[in-house]
Amino acid sequence: MEDLIKEITLKLKKVAREINVGVKEDDKVRKFNILDYYLLVGSDMRKNGLKLYNFYRNGLINTKEYNTIDTFLNKYAYIYGTRNEDVILKIHFQFNDRIVTDDEKKFILNDLKENDIPITDVIFSLAVRKYVKETAKKEKIKTKKLKNR
């Protein structure tokens, strides 16, 4: 458990830093979002019943880091109510002129569940966006490889 605490502490410090400076992605900087939080540290904390305040109280993160993360999480407090999967599967998702299929939505839902990430409208929309971007990158790489043959 001690190694897990050390690992999560480092991740919490990274979370605080990225909330303040953003996330570098494709040579651009974007705002840190709630899905980033869960992918980086939130799931591990949920699975192990760990609380942010305990990391602060035990001196593992400083006051500024604690306040940064706490304020960030409070901003998203309203989204903690999970969404019924059947409802999500009925919602039409389109990103960059690309319609997300039901199979893709099921894949994304399963991925969120496997990573113990709460399924909310905001988180699912962010996950869809991330999935579409990553799929587009893979397609671009495949196309370049085919052209270079």
C-alpha positions, -999 to 999 in steps of 0.1 A, spaced: 0 0 0 29 23 7 41 22 -29 5 29 -41 4 60 -18 37 73 -32 25 67 -68 -8 85 -62 10 113 -44 32 119 -75 1 118 -97 -18 143 -75 11 167 -78 9 163 -116 -28 169 -115 -24 201 -96 3 212 -120 -18 204 -151 -49 221 -137 -28 253 -135 -8 250 -167 -29 228 -189 -22 195 -208 1 195 -237 -15 176 -266 -5 176 -302 19 206 -297 -10 226 -281 -20 232 -246 -56 225 -235 -74 228 -202 -72 199 -178 -106 182 -175 -124 157 -153 -117 128 -176 -79 136 -173 -83 135 -135 -99 100 -135 -75 86 -161 -45 99 -141 -55 93 -105 -92 94 -97 -99 57 -105 -70 45 -83 -83 66 -55 -118 54 -59 -108 17 -61 -87 20 -30 -111 42 -10 -85 70 -7 -96 106 0 -78 138 -13 -79 154 22 -59 126 38 -30 132 14 -31 169 25 -35 161 62 -6 136 61 17 162 44 19 144 11 6 173 -9 9 210 1 -19 235 7 -17 250 -28 -19 216 -44 -48 205 -22 -68 237 -28 -62 236 -66 -74 200 -68 -103 205 -44 -115 236 -62 -113 217 -95 -133 187 -82 -159 210 -66 -164 226 -100 -174 191 -113 -194 181 -81 -227 183 -100 -217 156 -125 -212 128 -100 -246 114 -106 -241 85 -130 -261 81 -162 -281 51 -172 -261 33 -199 -292 26 -220 -299 64 -222 -263 71 -232 -265 45 -260 -295 64 -274 -278 98 -275 -265 109 -309 -227 118 -306 -210 136 -334 -175 151 -333 -156 167 -362 -183 155 -387 -179 120 -375 -209 101 -361 -200 77 -332 -216 43 -338 -234 22 -311 -205 -3 -311 -181 26 -304 -203 39 -276 -204 4 -261 -166 2 -264 -161 36 -247 -186 26 -219 -168 -6 -212 -135 12 -211 -149 37 -186 -163 8 -165 -131 -12 -166 -112 19 -153 -138 26 -126 -146 60 -141 -181 73 -133 -203 74 -163 -218 109 -165 -228 130 -195 -197 152 -192 -173 124 -187 -188 103 -215 -187 133 -239 -151 139 -231 -143 102 -236 -161 102 -270 -141 132 -280 -108 116 -269 -117 83 -287 -125 101 -320 -93 121 -319 -72 90 -312 -90 71 -339 -84 99 -364 -47 100 -355 -44 62 -361 -61 66 -394 -38 94 -404 -8 73 -396 -21 43 -416 -28 66 -446 8 80 -444 22 44 -443 2 34 -473 13 64 -493 49 57 -485 48 22 -500 
